[in-house]
Amino acid sequence: MDNRPARIQTIEVTEDAIVARLKDGRVISVPLIWSWRLSDASLLERTNFQFIGDGEGVHWPDIDEDISAEGMLHGIPAYRPAEQLAIAA
């Protein structure tokens, strides 16, 4: 079994999903609404990104958003601050 951490090779933000192709060949997709910052971002902001480390994640500097391969694999959405408060209540 391969215990190496997942690494993102390519990333695409579509109208409804964040799609990552991992270096090991897997393709993972999560709903765009999991990242409210990307969901609210313009096309230009969505296409301006940088890989973090060796593909551990992706950073969008214009909107200060980070998404990790592990977060996508484990289903960890980034809720809007008001949604976090509502869930905790």
C-alpha positions as CSV (number, residue, x, y, z in Angstrom):
1,M,0.0,0.0,0.0
2,D,1.2,3.5,-0.9
3,N,1.4,5.7,2.2
4,R,2.7,8.8,0.4
5,P,0.5,11.9,0.9
6,A,-1.8,13.0,-2.0
7,R,-0.3,15.6,-4.2
8,I,-2.2,17.8,-6.7
9,Q,-0.9,17.9,-10.3
10,T,-3.6,20.0,-11.9
11,I,-6.6,22.0,-10.6
12,E,-9.6,23.3,-12.4
13,V,-12.5,25.4,-11.1
14,T,-15.7,24.9,-13.1
15,E,-19.1,26.5,-12.7
16,D,-20.0,23.9,-10.1
17,A,-16.9,21.9,-9.0
18,I,-13.3,22.0,-8.0
19,V,-11.5,19.3,-9.9
20,A,-8.0,18.1,-9.0
21,R,-5.9,15.5,-10.8
22,L,-3.5,14.0,-8.4
23,K,0.0,13.0,-9.2
24,D,-0.9,9.3,-8.6
25,G,-3.5,9.4,-11.3
26,R,-6.7,9.8,-9.3
27,V,-9.1,12.6,-10.1
28,I,-11.2,14.1,-7.3
29,S,-13.9,16.6,-7.4
30,V,-15.8,18.5,-4.7
31,P,-18.7,20.9,-5.1
32,L,-17.7,24.5,-5.7
33,I,-19.9,25.6,-2.8
34,W,-17.5,23.9,-0.5
35,S,-15.3,27.0,-1.0
36,W,-17.4,30.1,-0.6
37,R,-14.4,32.3,-1.6
38,L,-14.0,30.4,-4.9
39,S,-17.7,30.3,-5.4
40,D,-17.9,34.1,-5.1
41,A,-14.7,34.7,-7.1
42,S,-14.4,36.0,-10.7
43,L,-13.1,33.9,-13.5
44,L,-9.8,35.8,-13.4
45,E,-9.5,35.3,-9.6
46,R,-10.2,31.5,-10.0
47,T,-7.5,31.1,-12.6
48,N,-4.8,32.9,-10.6
49,F,-3.5,30.2,-8.3
50,Q,-0.2,28.7,-7.0
51,F,0.6,25.2,-5.9
52,I,1.6,24.9,-2.2
53,G,4.7,22.8,-1.6
54,D,4.9,19.8,-3.9
55,G,1.2,19.9,-4.7
56,E,0.1,19.5,-1.1
57,G,-2.5,22.2,-1.9
58,V,-3.4,25.2,-3.9
59,H,-3.4,28.9,-2.9
60,W,-5.5,31.6,-4.6
61,P,-3.8,34.8,-3.6
62,D,-6.5,37.2,-4.9
63,I,-9.1,35.7,-2.6
64,D,-6.8,34.3,0.2
65,E,-8.1,30.8,-0.3
66,D,-6.2,27.5,0.3
67,I,-7.4,24.0,-0.5
68,S,-5.4,20.9,0.3
69,A,-5.5,17.5,-1.4
70,E,-6.1,15.9,1.9
71,G,-9.0,18.3,2.6
72,M,-10.6,17.4,-0.7
73,L,-10.1,13.7,-0.1
74,H,-11.6,13.8,3.4
75,G,-14.5,16.0,2.5
76,I,-13.6,19.1,4.6
77,P,-15.6,22.1,3.2
78,A,-14.8,25.7,4.0
79,Y,-18.0,27.1,5.4
80,R,-18.9,30.8,5.3
81,P,-18.3,32.3,8.7
82,A,-22.1,32.8,9.3
83,E,-22.7,29.1,8.4
84,Q,-20.1,28.0,10.9
85,L,-22.0,29.8,13.7
86,A,-25.3,28.4,12.6
87,I,-23.9,24.8,12.6
88,A,-22.4,25.2,16.0
89,A,-25.7,26.5,17.5
